[in-house]
Structure formats: structure tokens, C-alpha cells
Amino acid sequence: MAKPNKKGPTKTVDIFCSQCKAPLFKYRKGGKGALLKCFIERISQDFTTIPCVCPNCSRPFAREAIIRGAPAYKMIGGKVTFK
């Protein structure tokens, strides 16, 4: 399987916790679909202190995984929103 493009898309989205609306990431997202996974190399700004846990409400929002040979966060459905 091919790895995701290192450079990635130029469009960034802000990812927030759906419960407390705390900012989690600024992420270079490709496409216009739902946010299912975040490749760690595409995160441009990380506001979390513990990986995959909201810094404000301490609720887990993702799981660490290896997708197509690259480390990524698999989002748990309904735990995050993005703009």
C-alpha cells in the first residue's frame, strides 16, 4: 500500500472537541468528506498535551493506528467536529 503524500493538501481545517469545543488540531485535510483519520505528519498545529485526549474535558477522541504504513489517529465517531 502506498503511503500518504508527505506534502499533503494545502487546505487546513480546525478540529474541535464536540463536547467542550476546545481546539485540538490544525490539520491539512484532503477531500471534502467526513474526518475519519488524521495522519500525524499532516497535523500542522497540535493543541493536545496527551495524544488522542481532549486537553479541556479529558475525553478520548481518537485511537492511535498505523494506516497505509504511516502513523495516524483514527477518530471516534461523534467526538470531534471540524471547520
C-alpha positions in Angstrom: 0.0 0.0 0.0 1.2 3.5 -0.8 1.9 6.0 1.9 0.0 9.3 2.0 1.6 12.2 0.2 4.2 13.8 2.5 3.4 17.4 1.4 -0.3 16.8 1.6 -3.1 19.2 0.8 -2.8 22.9 1.4 -6.3 23.4 2.9 -6.2 23.4 6.7 -9.2 22.7 8.9 -9.6 23.4 12.6 -10.6 20.3 14.6 -12.5 20.8 17.9 -13.8 18.5 20.7 -17.5 18.1 20.1 -18.4 18.2 23.8 -16.4 21.3 25.1 -15.4 22.9 21.7 -11.8 23.0 22.7 -9.4 23.3 19.8 -7.4 20.0 19.2 -5.6 20.3 15.9 -5.0 22.3 12.8 -4.9 19.6 10.1 -4.2 19.6 6.4 -7.2 17.7 5.1 -7.7 16.4 1.6 -11.1 16.0 0.1 -14.5 17.1 1.4 -15.7 14.0 3.2 -16.0 13.3 6.9 -13.0 13.2 9.2 -12.2 9.6 9.8 -8.5 9.7 10.3 -5.7 12.2 10.9 -2.2 11.4 9.6 0.2 12.7 12.2 2.5 14.1 9.6 -0.3 16.3 8.3 -1.1 17.9 11.6 0.3 21.5 11.4 -0.6 22.6 14.9 -1.3 20.3 17.9 -3.1 21.7 21.0 -3.3 18.4 22.9 -0.9 17.5 25.7 -1.8 13.8 25.8 -2.2 12.2 22.4 -5.9 11.5 21.5 -7.3 13.1 24.7 -9.0 16.4 24.8 -6.9 18.9 27.0 -10.1 20.6 28.3 -12.5 17.8 29.2 -10.1 14.8 29.2 -12.3 12.8 26.9 -10.6 10.5 24.4 -11.5 11.4 20.8 -9.3 9.1 18.7 -7.1 6.0 18.7 -3.5 5.7 17.5 -3.1 3.4 14.5 -0.9 2.7 11.6 -2.7 3.4 8.3 -1.1 2.6 5.0 2.3 2.4 6.8 2.0 5.8 8.4 1.1 6.7 12.0 -2.3 8.2 12.3 -5.2 8.9 14.6 -8.5 7.1 13.9 -11.3 9.4 15.0 -14.0 8.0 17.2 -17.4 8.8 15.6 -19.1 11.9 17.0 -16.2 13.0 19.3 -14.8 15.7 17.0 -16.0 18.5 14.7 -14.2 20.5 12.2 -14.5 23.8 10.3 
